[in-house]
Amino acid sequence: MIGLDTTPSIYDVLNNRGPRVIGEKVEIDADTFNYFLNILPPVYVRDGFQMGEADCYQDGRTVRSQFTEIAGKHFHQWAYSTTVLNAPY
């Protein structure tokens, strides 16, 4: 179909290529990192943030999308909910 945008959305990228294992990191671009930083109030963690809204619950623990920036590279991973750090990103 002419004019149909076939570019995968940010959600498609994370859902199709994203890990399903806690702690396994997938590299993402800076635009995706910044998009998620700005859509919900973040829960700050070392080197990044977790989404303020839980993704699911596993083994009785809250699982969140976690985004980190390490050595200029950006990553997404599934992580157990962590303690909030009181520091702006």
LINKA-V388349 format. One record per backbone hydrogen bond with DSSP energy under -1.0 kcal/mol. NH is the residue of the N-H (numbers start at 0). CO is the residue of the C=O. If there is no record, write none. Layout:
NH&CO + NH&CO
This chain:
3&0 + 12&8 + 13&9 + 14&10 + 15&11 + 16&12 + 22&77 + 23&20 + 25&75 + 27&73 + 32&28 + 33&29 + 34&30 + 35&31 + 36&32 + 37&33 + 42&49 + 44&47 + 47&44 + 48&66 + 49&42 + 50&64 + 54&62 + 55&62 + 57&60 + 60&57 + 62&55 + 63&78 + 65&76 + 66&48 + 67&74 + 68&46 + 69&72 + 72&69 + 74&67 + 75&25 + 76&65 + 78&63 + 80&61 + 84&43 + 86&84
